[in-house]
Amino acid sequence: MIADNASPDEATAAPARSDKVDRSHKGEPVSAASFTPAGGGAPVTLATFSGKPVVVNLWATWCAPCIKEMPTLEAAAATLGDAVPVLAISQDMEPAKATAFLAERRFTHLRPYLDAKLAMSTGYGVNLPTTIAYDAAGREVWRVTGDMDWTGPQAKALLAELTT
């Protein structure tokens, strides 16, 4: 619900619980929206990563819960390695802000991408942060809206579903 005088980005709905795992989209195919590598290059889609499971994290520099979870997401990406790429897809409308943020933090295990047109978050109709896991066939397994400690026991169990 949005307050009468609030803009759409000032939603007053209760924040999503970080321990809530949504499996209602299980089996749905990956989005066809494109996004670009943060270091430059041609646009890609999630289909580019077919053949192995992938974790997609939609975030932005202005999103405090996104920033809070990013170090734990980096740690999870380090543990998962190349077996399960973790894509950090910025939803910043000013890509330079996301690029500077990532350079400053020196994340080395997250795979950074930019989506200045917000095609991913609007296409899914989600708030930030949202993390979505896909299996090797490109079908959704689960999603989490809100920040999560990606090194905690619940997150480890979720991520283990992608490697078993």
C-alpha distance (Angstrom), angle and dihedral (degrees) to the residues before:
residue distance angle dihedral
M1 . . .
I2 3.80 . .
A3 3.76 121.8 .
D4 3.82 114.9 -113.4
N5 3.78 92.6 -110.7
A6 3.81 98.3 35.1
S7 3.75 124.2 104.6
P8 3.84 117.1 -124.7
D9 3.82 91.0 -98.0
E10 3.80 90.5 55.8
A11 3.77 97.4 65.6
T12 3.76 113.6 171.0
A13 3.78 97.0 -158.1
A14 3.76 116.5 126.2
P15 3.78 109.5 -86.5
A16 3.77 116.6 -104.3
R17 3.77 114.3 -99.1
S18 3.77 109.5 -110.2
D19 3.80 90.4 -138.4
K20 3.81 93.5 58.7
V21 3.76 114.0 106.6
D22 3.79 115.0 -165.2
R23 3.80 115.3 -150.0
S24 3.80 95.7 164.8
H25 3.83 91.0 105.7
K26 3.80 94.5 49.3
G27 3.78 111.2 144.4
E28 3.80 96.0 20.4
P29 3.83 114.7 133.7
V30 3.80 124.9 -110.6
S31 3.78 119.3 -85.9
A32 3.80 117.6 -93.6
A33 3.83 91.4 -143.7
S34 3.78 116.0 122.0
F35 3.80 129.5 -133.9
T36 3.79 133.8 176.6
P37 3.80 133.2 -119.4
A38 3.81 110.4 -101.2
G39 3.81 89.5 -127.4
G40 3.80 91.3 55.0
G41 3.75 132.3 -97.5
A42 3.75 141.0 115.3
P43 3.80 120.3 -32.4
V44 3.80 117.0 -96.2
T45 3.79 136.0 -167.4
L46 3.79 131.5 -145.4
A47 3.81 88.1 -98.6
T48 3.82 85.4 72.0
F49 3.80 87.1 73.2
S50 3.80 97.4 49.3
G51 3.77 117.6 137.6
K52 3.79 95.8 49.0
P53 3.78 134.9 53.8
V54 3.80 116.1 -93.9
V55 3.80 135.9 -166.2
V56 3.81 117.3 -146.5
N57 3.80 119.6 -160.9
L58 3.80 117.0 -169.4
W59 3.80 110.1 -158.0
A60 3.81 144.4 147.1
T61 3.80 136.6 -154.3
W62 3.82 91.4 -118.7
C63 3.82 91.9 55.0
A64 3.83 110.4 94.6
P65 3.84 95.1 -164.9
C66 3.82 88.5 50.4
I67 3.79 91.5 53.9
K68 3.81 91.0 45.2
E69 3.81 93.9 56.0
M70 3.81 98.0 39.1
P71 3.85 97.4 89.3
T72 3.81 91.4 51.0
L73 3.80 90.2 46.9
E74 3.81 88.3 52.6
A75 3.82 89.5 51.8
A76 3.81 91.0 49.8
A77 3.80 90.3 49.0
A78 3.80 89.3 53.0
T79 3.80 90.1 53.5
L80 3.81 94.1 46.0
G81 3.81 93.8 46.6
D82 3.78 118.2 175.3
A83 3.82 92.2 -27.0
V84 3.82 90.6 79.0
P85 3.82 114.8 16.7
V86 3.80 114.4 -147.2
L87 3.79 110.2 -145.9
A88 3.80 116.1 -159.7
I89 3.81 102.6 -161.0
S90 3.79 111.6 -170.0
Q91 3.78 117.1 -141.3
D92 3.81 92.2 -164.2
M93 3.78 113.1 132.6
E94 3.82 87.6 -147.7
P95 3.82 104.4 58.2
A96 3.82 92.4 -168.2
K97 3.82 89.6 68.0
A98 3.79 92.0 54.8
T99 3.79 92.8 44.5
A100 3.82 91.6 50.8
F101 3.81 91.5 46.8
L102 3.80 92.0 52.0
A103 3.81 93.3 45.4
E104 3.80 91.3 50.5
R105 3.82 93.0 50.6
R106 3.82 93.5 43.9
F107 3.76 95.4 -144.9
T108 3.80 107.1 -176.0
H109 3.80 103.9 177.9
L110 3.80 102.4 46.1
R111 3.79 114.6 84.1
P112 3.82 104.5 -132.7
Y113 3.80 122.7 -145.8
L114 3.79 135.5 168.8
D115 3.80 128.3 -133.2
A116 3.81 104.2 176.5
K117 3.82 90.7 165.5
L118 3.82 89.8 58.5
A119 3.79 89.7 -131.4
M120 3.79 92.8 148.6
S121 3.81 100.2 48.9
T122 3.80 95.1 39.6
G123 3.80 91.8 43.1
Y124 3.78 90.8 54.3
G125 3.81 92.4 37.6
V126 3.81 91.8 -131.9
N127 3.77 139.0 142.7
L128 3.79 123.4 -128.8
P129 2.88 133.7 -59.2
T130 3.77 100.2 32.7
T131 3.78 123.0 158.9
I132 3.80 120.1 -164.2
A133 3.80 126.8 -171.9
Y134 3.79 123.4 -152.6
D135 3.78 128.2 -169.1
A136 3.81 123.7 -129.6
A137 3.81 90.2 -88.3
G138 3.82 91.2 58.9
R139 3.81 95.7 -106.9
E140 3.79 122.5 135.4
V141 3.80 115.6 -107.1
W142 3.82 101.9 178.2
R143 3.79 143.8 -31.1
V144 3.77 134.7 -147.3
T145 3.80 122.5 -157.3
G146 3.78 115.8 -160.2
D147 3.76 129.6 29.3
M148 3.76 121.4 -50.0
D149 3.77 135.5 -175.5
W150 3.80 96.8 -114.6
T151 3.81 90.2 -164.5
G152 3.81 93.7 55.2
P153 3.81 125.6 101.7
Q154 3.81 96.2 -101.1
A155 3.81 92.6 51.0
K156 3.79 92.0 45.1
A157 3.81 89.6 54.1
L158 3.81 91.4 49.3
L159 3.79 92.9 48.6
A160 3.81 90.9 46.7
E161 3.81 88.0 62.3
L162 3.81 87.3 68.1
T163 3.78 95.6 53.9
T164 3.79 100.9 44.4
